[in-house]
Amino acid sequence: MVAADPEAIVRLEDVRKTYVMGSQQVHALAGVTVTIVRGVFCAVMGASGSGKSTLLNLVGCLDRPTSGRYFLAGQDVSTLNDDRLSEFRLRYLGFIFQSFNLIPQLTVRENIELPLFYLGWDAARSAQHAVELAERVGLDTRINHRPSELSGGQQQRVAVARALANDPQIILADEPTGNLDSATGIQVMELLLDLNNQGKTIIMVTHEPDVAAYARRRIHMRDGWIDRVEENR
């Protein structure tokens, strides 16, 4: 089924997520309805337990809603099986994590290439694309280094390049500056802002107001609900 708004890249309709923990039920999302249009830079904010990470996992097709519907690029992905969800992740999404999630045994180039392996690219094409992406994030001179030989900011840049490898429409960033010092965090945020200016949709979870200030739209969550939405023009 196609979403009503052609500009909506993400649309959630009364989405609920409940986890069963022993004899208790935890309502991580309690009926979220929200639309995110193409090309926006959106920050999702809230205290621990507010549901922001659960929301990001659902948008990233890493989990499924207990009820409600989720449209990604016009397609209802709420009930897709794992294989189909993996296809949508590869086609539409790039991920940046607070802890970088790089593979320590691999070089910068090899870490960037990982999504391309799952896309079935041949080795020569994959390597060339990884080099181009490393240059794009300012790491062309570190292409053969391993994560342990890089600073935290450089590791996050590798993560950004890896997130771009499959040319995603949406970049999902989970506390992308959480493990960085202030100056390096600014560099990473400016890189994300530049990607947004080039047309990428950015959806970022953060609890830091100065980081959220880079976003044009801020979604504040509380107890599994959307408390309010702010627009920064």
Helices and strands as residue ranges (DSSP letters): E 8-21, E 24-37, E 41-45, H 52-59, E 67-72, E 75-76, H 82-92, E 93-97, H 108-119, H 123-136, G 140-142, G 147-149, H 152-164, E 170-174, H 182-197, E 201-205, H 209-212, E 217-222, E 225-231
